[in-house]
Amino acid sequence: MKKILIKLVRGYQRFISPALPKSCRYYPTCSQYMIDAVTARGVFLGLIQGTARILRCNPFVRGGVDPVGDHFTIFRNPHPEDYTDEIVARYIQGKKEK
């Protein structure tokens, strides 16, 4: 089930997302966040966490860096000002290694 969900999101990223205007206010994008959440938490909790992130992505938020945290939550991780460049670089580097 996990692989099917990830393939569906990858299909969205490859075929649908390029046709839409760039609108995600967060890094990683909401679709990548969904994949990360499902990978880290499993289908049920990952789907809840990813859906909560999509619902948070709206014109009234500032956005910024919001990776999947170490613990399950439907709320946003610490505010982007709480992240240092080193943490962001480490997160990006970790994603490249996978």
N, CA, C and O atoms as CSV, one atom per row, in Angstrom:
chain,resi,resn,atom,element,x,y,z
A,1,MET,N,N,0.817,-1.192,0.000
A,1,MET,CA,C,0.000,0.000,0.000
A,1,MET,C,C,0.866,1.264,0.000
A,1,MET,O,O,0.558,2.250,-0.670
A,2,LYS,N,N,1.971,1.206,0.778
A,2,LYS,CA,C,2.873,2.352,0.849
A,2,LYS,C,C,3.455,2.667,-0.530
A,2,LYS,O,O,3.507,3.826,-0.939
A,3,LYS,N,N,3.889,1.628,-1.239
A,3,LYS,CA,C,4.483,1.825,-2.564
A,3,LYS,C,C,3.470,2.399,-3.546
A,3,LYS,O,O,3.817,3.242,-4.374
A,4,ILE,N,N,2.223,1.950,-3.460
A,4,ILE,CA,C,1.180,2.460,-4.357
A,4,ILE,C,C,0.942,3.943,-4.110
A,4,ILE,O,O,0.854,4.728,-5.054
A,5,LEU,N,N,0.838,4.323,-2.844
A,5,LEU,CA,C,0.614,5.729,-2.506
A,5,LEU,C,C,1.777,6.600,-2.974
A,5,LEU,O,O,1.566,7.683,-3.520
A,6,ILE,N,N,2.987,6.131,-2.763
A,6,ILE,CA,C,4.161,6.893,-3.199
A,6,ILE,C,C,4.184,7.008,-4.718
A,6,ILE,O,O,4.514,8.070,-5.247
A,7,LYS,N,N,3.841,5.941,-5.428
A,7,LYS,CA,C,3.791,6.002,-6.897
A,7,LYS,C,C,2.728,6.988,-7.378
A,7,LYS,O,O,2.941,7.690,-8.367
A,8,LEU,N,N,1.595,7.048,-6.698
A,8,LEU,CA,C,0.559,8.025,-7.060
A,8,LEU,C,C,1.065,9.457,-6.887
A,8,LEU,O,O,0.833,10.312,-7.743
A,9,VAL,N,N,1.752,9.710,-5.784
A,9,VAL,CA,C,2.292,11.056,-5.552
A,9,VAL,C,C,3.383,11.364,-6.569
A,9,VAL,O,O,3.447,12.480,-7.084
A,10,ARG,N,N,4.238,10.398,-6.865
A,10,ARG,CA,C,5.283,10.604,-7.890
A,10,ARG,C,C,4.650,10.893,-9.256
A,10,ARG,O,O,5.154,11.724,-10.011
A,11,GLY,N,N,3.552,10.213,-9.569
A,11,GLY,CA,C,2.832,10.489,-10.814
A,11,GLY,C,C,2.314,11.914,-10.844
A,11,GLY,O,O,2.399,12.592,-11.867
A,12,TYR,N,N,1.775,12.367,-9.717
A,12,TYR,CA,C,1.338,13.762,-9.610
A,12,TYR,C,C,2.519,14.698,-9.851
A,12,TYR,O,O,2.405,15.659,-10.611
A,13,GLN,N,N,3.659,14.418,-9.202
A,13,GLN,CA,C,4.838,15.273,-9.350
A,13,GLN,C,C,5.325,15.318,-10.797
A,13,GLN,O,O,5.762,16.364,-11.277
A,14,ARG,N,N,5.248,14.202,-11.476
A,14,ARG,CA,C,5.801,14.123,-12.829
A,14,ARG,C,C,4.858,14.654,-13.905
A,14,ARG,O,O,5.300,15.314,-14.845
A,15,PHE,N,N,3.557,14.370,-13.772
A,15,PHE,CA,C,2.640,14.688,-14.864
A,15,PHE,C,C,1.692,15.857,-14.595
A,15,PHE,O,O,1.361,16.596,-15.522
A,16,ILE,N,N,1.258,16.037,-13.381
A,16,ILE,CA,C,0.269,17.081,-13.094
A,16,ILE,C,C,0.927,18.362,-12.593
A,16,ILE,O,O,0.610,19.450,-13.074
A,17,SER,N,N,1.831,18.243,-11.642
A,17,SER,CA,C,2.456,19.416,-11.039
A,17,SER,C,C,3.147,20.343,-12.042
A,17,SER,O,O,3.025,21.561,-11.908
A,18,PRO,N,N,3.870,19.820,-13.044
A,18,PRO,CA,C,4.518,20.726,-14.001
A,18,PRO,C,C,3.531,21.592,-14.790
A,18,PRO,O,O,3.899,22.665,-15.267
A,19,ALA,N,N,2.296,21.140,-14.929
A,19,ALA,CA,C,1.295,21.901,-15.686
A,19,ALA,C,C,0.633,22.989,-14.841
A,19,ALA,O,O,-0.083,23.839,-15.371
A,20,LEU,N,N,0.872,22.963,-13.532
A,20,LEU,CA,C,0.266,23.942,-12.629
A,20,LEU,C,C,1.266,25.034,-12.274
A,20,LEU,O,O,2.472,24.787,-12.295
A,21,PRO,N,N,0.790,26.243,-11.945
A,21,PRO,CA,C,1.725,27.286,-11.509
A,21,PRO,C,C,2.339,26.915,-10.156
A,21,PRO,O,O,1.710,26.240,-9.342
A,22,LYS,N,N,3.563,27.362,-9.933
A,22,LYS,CA,C,4.240,27.101,-8.661
A,22,LYS,C,C,3.467,27.800,-7.548
A,22,LYS,O,O,3.265,29.013,-7.595
A,23,SER,N,N,3.038,27.039,-6.550
A,23,SER,CA,C,2.244,27.656,-5.495
A,23,SER,C,C,2.589,27.167,-4.092
A,23,SER,O,O,2.070,27.712,-3.118
A,24,CYS,N,N,3.441,26.168,-3.959
A,24,CYS,CA,C,3.746,25.645,-2.635
A,24,CYS,C,C,4.577,26.661,-1.859
A,24,CYS,O,O,5.577,27.177,-2.360
A,25,ARG,N,N,4.156,26.936,-0.653
A,25,ARG,CA,C,4.818,27.926,0.194
A,25,ARG,C,C,5.870,27.297,1.104
A,25,ARG,O,O,6.556,28.001,1.846
A,26,TYR,N,N,5.992,25.991,1.046
A,26,TYR,CA,C,6.879,25.288,1.963
A,26,TYR,C,C,8.009,24.585,1.220
A,26,TYR,O,O,7.923,24.327,0.019
A,27,TYR,N,N,9.069,24.283,1.964
A,27,TYR,CA,C,10.121,23.394,1.497
A,27,TYR,C,C,10.237,22.297,2.539
A,27,TYR,O,O,10.362,22.623,3.720
A,28,PRO,N,N,10.207,21.051,2.193
A,28,PRO,CA,C,9.966,20.513,0.866
A,28,PRO,C,C,8.526,20.768,0.415
A,28,PRO,O,O,7.662,21.125,1.215
A,29,THR,N,N,8.295,20.577,-0.870
A,29,THR,CA,C,6.947,20.794,-1.397
A,29,THR,C,C,5.968,19.861,-0.691
A,29,THR,O,O,6.368,18.877,-0.068
A,30,CYS,N,N,4.701,20.178,-0.797
A,30,CYS,CA,C,3.680,19.362,-0.121
A,30,CYS,C,C,3.679,17.919,-0.625
A,30,CYS,O,O,3.472,16.991,0.155
A,31,SER,N,N,3.908,17.730,-1.912
A,31,SER,CA,C,3.925,16.360,-2.434
A,31,SER,C,C,5.137,15.591,-1.908
A,31,SER,O,O,5.020,14.413,-1.571
A,32,GLN,N,N,6.294,16.240,-1.834
A,32,GLN,CA,C,7.472,15.571,-1.279
A,32,GLN,C,C,7.290,15.316,0.211
A,32,GLN,O,O,7.721,14.284,0.727
A,33,TYR,N,N,6.656,16.248,0.896
A,33,TYR,CA,C,6.352,16.072,2.318
A,33,TYR,C,C,5.479,14.834,2.516
A,33,TYR,O,O,5.698,14.059,3.447
A,34,MET,N,N,4.500,14.650,1.649
A,34,MET,CA,C,3.621,13.476,1.740
A,34,MET,C,C,4.439,12.196,1.600
A,34,MET,O,O,4.247,11.252,2.367
A,35,ILE,N,N,5.342,12.156,0.637
A,35,ILE,CA,C,6.195,10.978,0.449
A,35,ILE,C,C,7.065,10.753,1.682
A,35,ILE,O,O,7.182,9.626,2.163
A,36,ASP,N,N,7.675,11.823,2.196
A,36,ASP,CA,C,8.525,11.709,3.385
A,36,ASP,C,C,7.722,11.218,4.593
A,36,ASP,O,O,8.197,10.379,5.358
A,37,ALA,N,N,6.508,11.743,4.757
A,37,ALA,CA,C,5.669,11.356,5.896
A,37,ALA,C,C,5.245,9.897,5.793
A,37,ALA,O,O,5.277,9.171,6.787
A,38,VAL,N,N,4.852,9.465,4.610
A,38,VAL,CA,C,4.439,8.068,4.421
A,38,VAL,C,C,5.629,7.135,4.630
A,38,VAL,O,O,5.483,6.063,5.216
A,39,THR,N,N,6.791,7.536,4.157
A,39,THR,CA,C,7.995,6.728,4.339
A,39,THR,C,C,8.362,6.625,5.821
A,39,THR,O,O,8.723,5.550,6.301
A,40,ALA,N,N,8.269,7.738,6.539
A,40,ALA,CA,C,8.665,7.764,7.946
A,40,ALA,C,C,7.620,7.168,8.881
A,40,ALA,O,O,7.979,6.539,9.877
A,41,ARG,N,N,6.344,7.351,8.586
A,41,ARG,CA,C,5.278,7.006,9.530
A,41,ARG,C,C,4.395,5.842,9.105
A,41,ARG,O,O,3.618,5.332,9.912
A,42,GLY,N,N,4.501,5.416,7.856
A,42,GLY,CA,C,3.585,4.403,7.357
A,42,GLY,C,C,2.404,5.073,6.670
A,42,GLY,O,O,2.272,6.296,6.694
A,43,VAL,N,N,1.554,4.267,6.061
A,43,VAL,CA,C,0.470,4.805,5.237
A,43,VAL,C,C,-0.530,5.608,6.061
A,43,VAL,O,O,-0.843,6.742,5.698
A,44,PHE,N,N,-1.032,5.060,7.149
A,44,PHE,CA,C,-2.107,5.718,7.890
A,44,PHE,C,C,-1.663,7.055,8.493
A,44,PHE,O,O,-2.249,8.094,8.188
A,45,LEU,N,N,-0.634,7.034,9.344
A,45,LEU,CA,C,-0.177,8.276,9.972
A,45,LEU,C,C,0.458,9.216,8.952
A,45,LEU,O,O,0.299,10.433,9.051
A,46,GLY,N,N,1.170,8.670,7.979
A,46,GLY,CA,C,1.782,9.501,6.945
A,46,GLY,C,C,0.749,10.234,6.114
A,46,GLY,O,O,0.931,11.403,5.772
A,47,LEU,N,N,-0.333,9.548,5.792
A,47,LEU,CA,C,-1.419,10.176,5.032
A,47,LEU,C,C,-2.090,11.283,5.850
A,47,LEU,O,O,-2.426,12.336,5.309
A,48,ILE,N,N,-2.283,11.048,7.132
A,48,ILE,CA,C,-2.857,12.088,7.998
A,48,ILE,C,C,-1.919,13.288,8.076
A,48,ILE,O,O,-2.353,14.430,7.928
A,49,GLN,N,N,-0.636,13.030,8.309
A,49,GLN,CA,C,0.332,14.114,8.438
A,49,GLN,C,C,0.486,14.873,7.121
A,49,GLN,O,O,0.557,16.102,7.122
A,50,GLY,N,N,0.539,14.162,6.010
A,50,GLY,CA,C,0.658,14.811,4.704
A,50,GLY,C,C,-0.570,15.627,4.346
A,50,GLY,O,O,-0.451,16.716,3.785
A,51,THR,N,N,-1.746,15.110,4.664
A,51,THR,CA,C,-2.985,15.843,4.396
A,51,THR,C,C,-3.065,17.100,5.253
A,51,THR,O,O,-3.506,18.149,4.781
A,52,ALA,N,N,-2.639,16.997,6.515
A,52,ALA,CA,C,-2.622,18.176,7.385
A,52,ALA,C,C,-1.699,19.248,6.809
A,52,ALA,O,O,-2.005,20.438,6.882
A,53,ARG,N,N,-0.582,18.832,6.244
A,53,ARG,CA,C,0.347,19.786,5.636
A,53,ARG,C,C,-0.300,20.469,4.439
A,53,ARG,O,O,-0.175,21.684,4.287
A,54,ILE,N,N,-0.984,19.716,3.591
A,54,ILE,CA,C,-1.659,20.299,2.428
A,54,ILE,C,C,-2.705,21.311,2.886
A,54,ILE,O,O,-2.849,22.372,2.278
A,55,LEU,N,N,-3.425,20.994,3.939
A,55,LEU,CA,C,-4.434,21.921,4.455
A,55,LEU,C,C,-3.808,23.177,5.059
A,55,LEU,O,O,-4.436,24.236,5.074
A,56,ARG,N,N,-2.566,23.066,5.562
A,56,ARG,CA,C,-1.860,24.244,6.097
A,56,ARG,C,C,-1.354,25.157,4.996
A,56,ARG,O,O,-1.106,26.338,5.240
A,57,CYS,N,N,-1.197,24.638,3.797
A,57,CYS,CA,C,-0.624,25.411,2.691
A,57,CYS,C,C,-1.718,26.268,2.069
A,57,CYS,O,O,-2.487,25.800,1.229
A,58,ASN,N,N,-1.779,27.510,2.484
A,58,ASN,CA,C,-2.792,28.435,1.982
A,58,ASN,C,C,-2.216,29.846,1.948
A,58,ASN,O,O,-1.131,30.070,2.485
A,59,PRO,N,N,-2.903,30.796,1.337
A,59,PRO,CA,C,-2.362,32.150,1.189
A,59,PRO,C,C,-2.145,32.903,2.499
A,59,PRO,O,O,-1.508,33.956,2.499
A,60,PHE,N,N,-2.654,32.394,3.602
A,60,PHE,CA,C,-2.555,33.112,4.868
A,60,PHE,C,C,-1.374,32.681,5.727
A,60,PHE,O,O,-1.228,33.159,6.852
A,61,VAL,N,N,-0.530,31.792,5.222
A,61,VAL,CA,C,0.654,31.357,5.966
A,61,VAL,C,C,1.909,31.860,5.269
A,61,VAL,O,O,1.905,32.117,4.065
A,62,ARG,N,N,2.984,31.998,6.042
A,62,ARG,CA,C,4.242,32.482,5.470
A,62,ARG,C,C,5.013,31.390,4.752
A,62,ARG,O,O,5.821,31.681,3.870
A,63,GLY,N,N,4.780,30.156,5.111
A,63,GLY,CA,C,5.519,29.070,4.482
A,63,GLY,C,C,6.900,28.933,5.086
A,63,GLY,O,O,7.108,29.268,6.252
A,64,GLY,N,N,7.842,28.446,4.305
A,64,GLY,CA,C,9.207,28.269,4.771
A,64,GLY,C,C,9.585,26.800,4.850
A,64,GLY,O,O,8.947,25.948,4.232
A,65,VAL,N,N,10.618,26.517,5.609
A,65,VAL,CA,C,11.121,25.153,5.760
A,65,VAL,C,C,10.256,24.429,6.785
A,65,VAL,O,O,10.079,24.908,7.906
A,66,ASP,N,N,9.721,23.281,6.402
A,66,ASP,CA,C,8.845,22.503,7.281
A,66,ASP,C,C,9.003,21.019,6.963
A,66,ASP,O,O,8.105,20.415,6.377
A,67,PRO,N,N,10.141,20.421,7.346
A,67,PRO,CA,C,10.338,18.998,7.059
A,67,PRO,C,C,9.499,18.124,7.982
A,67,PRO,O,O,8.980,18.594,8.995
A,68,VAL,N,N,9.372,16.863,7.627
A,68,VAL,CA,C,8.710,15.896,8.499
A,68,VAL,C,C,9.580,15.759,9.741
A,68,VAL,O,O,10.767,15.449,9.637
A,69,GLY,N,N,9.004,15.986,10.900
A,69,GLY,CA,C,9.774,15.949,12.143
A,69,GLY,C,C,10.036,14.535,12.636
A,69,GLY,O,O,9.652,13.553,12.001
A,70,ASP,N,N,10.694,14.457,13.775
A,70,ASP,CA,C,11.009,13.165,14.374
A,70,ASP,C,C,9.789,12.509,15.007
A,70,ASP,O,O,9.760,11.292,15.194
A,71,HIS,N,N,8.783,13.318,15.337
A,71,HIS,CA,C,7.586,12.811,16.003
A,71,HIS,C,C,6.358,13.150,15.178
A,71,HIS,O,O,6.329,14.164,14.481
A,72,PHE,N,N,5.346,12.301,15.259
A,72,PHE,CA,C,4.105,12.540,14.534
A,72,PHE,C,C,3.404,13.779,15.077
A,72,PHE,O,O,3.252,13.936,16.288
A,73,THR,N,N,2.978,14.654,14.171
A,73,THR,CA,C,2.180,15.816,14.539
A,73,THR,C,C,1.403,16.283,13.318
A,73,THR,O,O,1.855,16.125,12.184
A,74,ILE,N,N,0.240,16.855,13.558
A,74,ILE,CA,C,-0.500,17.456,12.445
A,74,ILE,C,C,-0.242,18.956,12.407
A,74,ILE,O,O,-0.756,19.662,11.540
A,75,PHE,N,N,0.560,19.437,13.357
A,75,PHE,CA,C,0.889,20.851,13.409
A,75,PHE,C,C,2.246,21.095,12.787
A,75,PHE,O,O,3.028,20.167,12.582
A,76,ARG,N,N,2.513,22.333,12.493
A,76,ARG,CA,C,3.768,22.718,11.873
A,76,ARG,C,C,4.927,22.550,12.842
A,76,ARG,O,O,4.767,22.702,14.053
A,77,ASN,N,N,6.081,22.239,12.301
A,77,ASN,CA,C,7.303,22.188,13.087
A,77,ASN,C,C,7.701,23.606,13.481
A,77,ASN,O,O,7.033,24.556,13.071
A,78,PRO,N,N,8.772,23.784,14.266
A,78,PRO,CA,C,9.176,25.134,14.673
A,78,PRO,C,C,9.263,26.095,13.488
A,78,PRO,O,O,9.498,25.690,12.349
A,79,HIS,N,N,9.071,27.348,13.783
A,79,HIS,CA,C,9.017,28.370,12.737
A,79,HIS,C,C,10.333,28.469,11.976
A,79,HIS,O,O,11.385,28.178,12.546
A,80,PRO,N,N,10.309,28.874,10.695
A,80,PRO,CA,C,11.528,28.929,9.883
A,80,PRO,C,C,12.659,29.729,10.517
A,80,PRO,O,O,13.827,29.412,10.290
A,81,GLU,N,N,12.350,30.757,11.305
A,81,GLU,CA,C,13.422,31.520,11.947
A,81,GLU,C,C,14.183,30.669,12.949
A,81,GLU,O,O,15.312,30.999,13.313
A,82,ASP,N,N,13.577,29.575,13.400
A,82,ASP,CA,C,14.234,28.698,14.354
A,82,ASP,C,C,15.249,27.769,13.689
A,82,ASP,O,O,16.036,27.117,14.375
A,83,TYR,N,N,15.234,27.707,12.369
A,83,TYR,CA,C,16.165,26.860,11.641
A,83,TYR,C,C,17.394,27.673,11.259
A,83,TYR,O,O,17.298,28.852,10.919
A,84,THR,N,N,18.533,27.027,11.321
A,84,THR,CA,C,19.744,27.681,10.850
A,84,THR,C,C,20.069,27.137,9.470
A,84,THR,O,O,19.539,26.107,9.054
A,85,ASP,N,N,20.945,27.838,8.769
A,85,ASP,CA,C,21.346,27.366,7.444
A,85,ASP,C,C,21.954,25.967,7.523
A,85,ASP,O,O,21.801,25.166,6.600
A,86,GLU,N,N,22.637,25.678,8.619
A,86,GLU,CA,C,23.259,24.363,8.781
A,86,GLU,C,C,22.200,23.259,8.833
A,86,GLU,O,O,22.382,22.201,8.231
A,87,ILE,N,N,21.114,23.493,9.535
A,87,ILE,CA,C,20.054,22.491,9.634
A,87,ILE,C,C,19.398,22.278,8.280
A,87,ILE,O,O,19.140,21.141,7.884
A,88,VAL,N,N,19.129,23.361,7.571
A,88,VAL,CA,C,18.522,23.257,6.244
A,88,VAL,C,C,19.460,22.501,5.308
A,88,VAL,O,O,19.017,21.626,4.563
A,89,ALA,N,N,20.743,22.828,5.340
A,89,ALA,CA,C,21.717,22.151,4.480
A,89,ALA,C,C,21.784,20.662,4.817
A,89,ALA,O,O,21.868,19.826,3.918
A,90,ARG,N,N,21.747,20.330,6.097
A,90,ARG,CA,C,21.788,18.928,6.512
A,90,ARG,C,C,20.544,18.189,6.021
A,90,ARG,O,O,20.635,17.043,5.580
A,91,TYR,N,N,19.385,18.841,6.096
A,91,TYR,CA,C,18.140,18.223,5.624
A,91,TYR,C,C,18.212,17.966,4.121
A,91,TYR,O,O,17.873,16.877,3.657
A,92,ILE,N,N,18.652,18.962,3.364
A,92,ILE,CA,C,18.752,18.821,1.914
A,92,ILE,C,C,19.757,17.731,1.562
A,92,ILE,O,O,19.499,16.917,0.675
A,93,GLN,N,N,20.901,17.703,2.245
A,93,GLN,CA,C,21.920,16.696,1.983
A,93,GLN,C,C,21.388,15.300,2.293
A,93,GLN,O,O,21.665,14.358,1.551
A,94,GLY,N,N,20.636,15.157,3.367
A,94,GLY,CA,C,20.066,13.859,3.735
A,94,GLY,C,C,19.116,13.337,2.681
A,94,GLY,O,O,19.063,12.130,2.445
A,95,LYS,N,N,18.361,14.219,2.038
A,95,LYS,CA,C,17.415,13.807,0.999
A,95,LYS,C,C,18.153,13.378,-0.263
A,95,LYS,O,O,17.684,12.495,-0.981
A,96,LYS,N,N,19.303,13.991,-0.545
A,96,LYS,CA,C,20.068,13.630,-1.741
A,96,LYS,C,C,20.694,12.245,-1.598
A,96,LYS,O,O,20.883,11.540,-2.590
A,97,GLU,N,N,21.015,11.856,-0.362
A,97,GLU,CA,C,21.677,10.574,-0.130
A,97,GLU,C,C,20.728,9.400,-0.277
A,97,GLU,O,O,21.182,8.282,-0.521
A,98,LYS,N,N,19.419,9.614,-0.136
A,98,LYS,CA,C,18.444,8.509,-0.202
A,98,LYS,C,C,18.172,8.071,-1.597
A,98,LYS,O,O,17.378,7.156,-1.813
